[in-house]
């Protein structure tokens, strides 16, 4: 039996034209999501080619607001091998593109205690531009995480019993 080939970002397009590059699955478990914002991101040429290969990691990434601008920090984009000299630091901070009013609204929220900006996913839109799904989040307490686990397991059990056709 042949091994499954990993789909690249180009091959895994959804119905709405979005091709997901990377998702931050842990963020949905660790944080309570309060608000979403789709932003653009400023990249170099080799970084875009590396993203087309799906080589990005949102693990510890977060966004900050400085001098009225949004920056994404700790996003790891692996260097693109054929572009030897044009590659930049894989962990450099990258500027996010959003409207001034949206940035001001997020800045005011982040100043409140306990709120932060976390990227949920990185994807290509229908026009081939890289977008970041940025979320305003608040950290969950341990008991909230336990509740999430209970809910997930209950949903899984319900789906299993539906698949079995209600048989015991």
C-alpha angles and dihedrals in degrees: 000000000000119000117255112259114228111243116239122225089260094056099047102068120156130217095270093053096258117136110198116222101177138349131203099224093169092060092067089055099040098043141044106234113224106167140006132215129181111217137176122234132219110234140167122241097257090049091058091050090050090050090052085060089051095245103148135110123202093180102124099010122136137164130237134191116227128168091347094307132106120232129187113216133193094017105146116213111177116233116262104243100215091052098068103165099027094061117109132200107303092219099045118134114258128207118241121214118226139137117279093242092052091050091049091050092050092045091055092049094047091053088064113090117269101015125116140165116246129176111235098186144357117213148153113251125218090277093053096254121138113245133184122215099216120192134197104224143178121209117254123232121235093260090053090053091051089052090052091052092049092049092048092050092047090052090048092051091049092051091049093051091047089052091052089052095245093301113151 
